[in-house]
Amino acid sequence: MDWLSIREFIIDFVKLIVVIIVILFLMIYVVSVTQVVGSSMSSTLESGDVLILNKFKYRFMDVERGDIISLEYADTKYLIKRVIGMPGDTVSIKDNTLYINGEIYIENYLDEGLVYDDFELSSLGFNRIPEDMYLVLGDNREDSLDSREIGLISKDEIIGKVSFRIWPLNKLAAF
């Protein structure tokens, strides 16, 4: 081996290390890939769908009502839910109708014919949603582990916003 080939090898090796570090940084802090497990977000998302999470957005922007998010639950489990209640809101469900701050909130993403239990925010011990807390629900209200059972979630528990569905290919979508 001559000096030139050793130099080229070292340069290529350093480039490879830099690329690996950039990819790891992006995966840890900016985006990640996750898969839907279960039917709690049906029919918006189905079990097996592969999603891209934007982990960077909420560092600089507020969570918005209607965002589909991934959140930490029970240290090892990740849930995908829709943000329904925002800080300061009152939320209730009566006769399959969602009320936010006493007004009917139309949810065009829900399947017709779903029948699910009534809900009052007071059942979680709150009259209004506190600062930096959110109420999240699955789109399949008949079969969803969400705020009705696990309680309100804090902004710190949010991993990221679902930005894209990349699998199956025939259902590519941006959210």
Order of alpha helices (4+ residues) and beta strands (2+ residues): alpha-beta-beta-alpha-beta-beta-beta-beta-beta-beta-beta-alpha-beta-beta-beta
